[in-house]
């Protein structure tokens, strides 16, 4: 991985081919426990001397018992000592660890999230499992098993106030509509499901100051919402915002990352068009004005995005194999690469100021026409500002 100051040189990427494969794929080639049929379905950045790893063999049913209980077969301690360099805002001790190893040789991470305690969550797009780990500790553990309640999870977000892990759960076989699923943060047990009204892709999530959840739908060009009062019970997700700028052509992949600005607006990016839009949230909760932000250059296949405060967004640019900083100035913005050399980055979690980025290796995923020749271990890589 290389750190950039101000360069934005575009590099070749398989991002557009992957997006087209998502939109047009059937139900073959998914990992075990994924998709509606249940049929079986890169190189990582420089490795760290301090990692966490686990075996993903457990298939405990999350509906009948907690999946957080692990034994020596599912958790692997690493005895490497970690140099401590300070204390973060969560009370978590910082260290020199630069990546976290994810379990198994078919994880293909997409969604990531983090909680107030500094715990990282990573979802497997291929198997439907979710792993969690605390950076600078010695092991990961399985929260949601393969073959559990999730099909092909993408974006995730934590609702700390209610103890929920909220997941964009899609069906890459395109047999069933996607859904916003609400799981117990401590056990991984499914609490509620919010189905979409049509087949598509539930991609990424944001949580506003009132506890409402918003999701991008990448095929239909809309932002969906579940009100805070409805999250704990099964209700349909509702279309909240649409705009002609969100539309993409047949076989193309549109809205992707979404972020709340801690005030009264959401920001969304369009993977295909490289665009950034702001959506105002009215006092009554309705979608207000939708503004196209003028960028100094189109974003290169933007994916996961997070608000960092003070008019700054961080965004994955898959077309650059990079994570970039967007600096807003009213209705205009500029972008610069923070770090590149990542292996098909997808989303990231922000823990004590560091971005922990999932390197998806999605160009090798069979569901996307890949050869399955991934290069384990799959990792979540740390990048500092």
Long-range contacts (C-beta under 8 A, 24 or more apart in sequence): 1-45, 1-46, 1-339, 1-340, 1-341, 1-342, 1-381, 1-383, 2-339, 2-340, 2-341, 3-338, 3-339, 4-322, 4-336, 4-337, 4-338, 4-339, 4-340, 5-336, 6-336, 7-337, 8-297, 8-320, 8-324, 8-335, 8-336, 8-337, 9-320, 10-300, 10-319, 10-320, 11-319, 11-320, 11-321, 11-340, 13-300, 13-301, 13-318, 13-319, 13-320, 13-321, 14-344, 14-362, 14-363, 15-271, 15-300, 15-301, 15-318, 15-319, 15-344, 16-272, 16-301, 16-319, 17-363, 17-368, 17-369, 18-344, 18-362, 18-363, 18-368, 19-252, 19-253, 19-271, 19-272, 19-301, 20-251, 20-252, 20-253, 21-367, 21-368, 21-369, 22-172, 22-201, 22-218, 22-253, 22-367, 22-368, 23-201, 23-219, 23-250, 23-251, 23-252, 23-253, 24-251, 25-172, 25-173, 25-174, 25-367, 25-368, 25-369, 26-173, 26-174, 27-172, 27-173, 27-174, 27-175, 28-366, 28-367, 29-365, 29-366, 29-367, 29-369, 30-126, 30-152, 30-172, 30-173, 30-366, 30-367, 31-106, 31-108, 31-124, 31-126, 31-127, 31-128, 31-146, 32-127, 32-146, 32-147, 33-59, 33-127, 33-128, 33-129, 33-145, 33-146, 33-147, 33-148, 34-125, 34-126, 34-127, 34-128, 34-146, 34-151, 34-152, 34-172, 35-151, 35-152, 35-171, 35-172, 35-173, 35-175, 35-367, 36-151, 36-171, 36-173, 36-175, 36-176, 37-173, 37-175, 38-147, 41-106, 41-126, 41-127, 41-365, 41-366, 41-367, 42-343, 42-344, 42-359, 42-361, 42-363, 42-364, 42-374, 42-375, 43-343, 43-375, 44-99, 44-343, 44-359, 44-361, 44-375, 44-377, 44-378, 44-379, 44-381, 45-99, 45-341, 45-342, 45-343, 45-359, 45-379, 45-381, 46-98, 47-99, 47-379, 48-96, 48-97, 48-98, 48-99, 49-80, 50-78, 50-80, 50-81, 50-82, 50-95, 50-96, 50-97, 50-98, 50-136, 51-78, 51-80, 51-97, 51-99, 51-100, 51-101, 51-377, 51-379, 52-78, 52-100, 52-101, 52-133, 52-137, 52-138, 52-139, 52-140, 53-78, 53-101, 53-102, 53-103, 53-139, 53-140, 53-377, 54-102, 54-103, 54-131, 54-139, 54-140, 54-141, 54-142, 55-103, 55-104, 56-103, 56-104, 56-107, 56-127, 56-129, 56-131, 56-142, 56-146, 58-142, 58-145, 59-145, 59-146, 59-147, 60-145, 61-145, 61-148, 62-144, 62-145, 62-148, 62-149, 62-183, 62-187, 62-188, 62-189, 62-190, 63-149, 63-189, 63-190, 66-186, 66-187, 66-188, 66-189, 67-142, 67-143, 67-144, 67-145, 67-148, 67-187, 67-188, 68-141, 68-142, 68-143, 68-186, 68-187, 68-188, 70-141, 70-142, 74-103, 74-141, 74-142, 75-139, 75-140, 75-141, 76-139, 77-138, 77-139, 78-138, 78-139, 79-138, 82-136, 84-136, 88-118, 88-351, 88-352, 88-353, 89-352, 89-353, 90-116, 90-117, 90-118, 90-351, 90-352, 91-118, 92-117, 92-118, 92-134, 92-135, 92-136, 92-351, 92-352, 93-136, 94-136, 94-352, 95-135, 95-136, 97-135, 97-136, 97-382, 98-381, 98-382, 99-379, 99-380, 99-381, 99-382, 100-133, 100-135, 100-140, 100-356, 100-379, 100-380, 101-140, 101-377, 101-378, 101-379, 102-131, 102-140, 102-377, 102-378, 102-379, 102-380, 103-129, 103-131, 103-140, 103-142, 104-376, 104-378, 105-374, 105-376, 106-374, 107-131, 107-376, 107-378, 108-360, 108-361, 108-362, 108-364, 108-365, 108-374, 108-378, 109-346, 109-358, 109-359, 109-360, 109-378, 109-380, 110-153, 110-154, 110-155, 110-346, 110-347, 110-358, 110-360, 110-362, 111-153, 111-154, 111-155, 111-156, 111-167, 111-168, 111-204, 111-346, 111-347, 111-358, 112-156, 112-304, 112-346, 112-347, 112-348, 112-349, 112-356, 112-357, 112-358, 112-380, 113-156, 113-157, 113-158, 113-165, 113-349, 114-158, 114-349, 114-350, 114-351, 114-356, 115-158, 115-160, 115-185, 116-158, 116-160, 118-351, 118-352, 120-349, 120-351, 120-356, 120-380, 121-156, 121-158, 121-165, 121-349, 122-358, 122-380, 123-150, 123-153, 123-154, 123-156, 123-167, 124-153, 125-152, 125-153, 125-154, 125-172, 125-360, 125-362, 125-365, 126-152, 126-365, 126-367, 128-152, 128-153, 130-156, 130-165, 130-167, 130-188, 135-351, 135-354, 135-356, 135-382, 143-187, 143-188, 144-183, 144-188, 145-188, 148-188, 149-181, 149-183, 149-190, 150-181, 151-176, 152-367, 154-201, 154-202, 154-203, 154-204, 154-347, 155-202, 155-203, 155-204, 155-205, 155-215, 155-216, 155-258, 155-304, 155-347, 156-205, 156-347, 157-205, 157-206, 157-207, 157-213, 158-185, 159-185, 159-207, 159-211, 159-213, 159-231, 160-185, 161-211, 162-211, 162-231, 162-232, 164-191, 164-231, 166-205, 166-207, 166-213, 166-231, 167-205, 168-202, 168-203, 168-204, 168-205, 168-215, 169-202, 170-200, 170-201, 170-202, 170-203, 171-199, 172-367, 174-199, 175-199, 178-202, 178-217, 179-237, 180-205, 180-213, 180-215, 180-224, 180-226, 180-237, 182-231, 182-232, 191-232, 192-231, 192-232, 192-233, 192-234, 192-235, 193-234, 194-226, 194-230, 194-231, 194-234, 194-235, 194-236, 194-237, 195-236, 195-237, 196-224, 196-236, 196-237, 197-236, 197-237, 197-239, 201-253, 203-255, 203-256, 203-257, 204-256, 204-257, 204-258, 204-303, 204-304, 204-305, 204-347, 205-258, 206-258, 206-259, 206-260, 206-266, 207-260, 208-260, 208-266, 208-281, 209-260, 209-262, 210-285, 212-285, 214-240, 214-258, 214-260, 214-266, 215-258, 216-255, 216-256, 216-257, 216-258, 216-268, 217-255, 218-253, 218-254, 218-255, 218-256, 218-271, 219-248, 219-253, 219-254, 221-246, 221-247, 221-248, 221-254, 221-255, 222-246, 222-255, 223-255, 223-258, 223-266, 223-268, 223-279, 223-287, 227-285, 240-286, 240-287, 241-279, 241-287, 241-290, 243-277, 243-290, 245-270, 245-273, 245-275, 245-277, 245-290, 245-292, 246-270, 246-277, 248-272, 248-273, 256-302, 256-303, 256-304, 256-305, 257-302, 257-303, 257-304, 257-305, 257-315, 257-316, 257-347, 258-305, 259-305, 259-306, 259-307, 259-313, 260-307, 261-307, 262-307, 262-309, 267-293, 267-305, 267-307, 267-313, 269-299, 269-302, 269-303, 269-305, 269-315, 270-302, 271-301, 271-302, 271-303, 271-318, 272-301, 273-298, 274-298, 274-299, 274-300, 274-301, 274-302, 274-319, 275-299, 276-302, 276-326, 276-333, 278-331, 291-331, 292-331, 293-328, 293-331, 293-332, 293-333, 294-331, 294-332, 294-333, 295-326, 295-332, 295-333, 295-334, 295-335, 296-333, 296-334, 296-335, 297-335, 299-324, 299-335, 303-345, 303-346, 303-347, 304-345, 304-346, 304-347, 304-348, 306-348, 306-350, 306-355, 308-350, 314-338, 314-348, 314-350, 314-355, 316-345, 316-346, 316-347, 316-348, 316-357, 318-344, 318-345, 318-346, 321-345, 323-348, 323-355, 323-357, 323-383, 338-383, 338-385, 339-383, 342-381, 343-375, 348-383, 349-380, 353-384, 353-385, 354-382, 354-383, 354-384, 354-385, 355-382, 355-383, 355-384, 356-380, 356-381, 356-382, 357-381, 357-382, 357-383
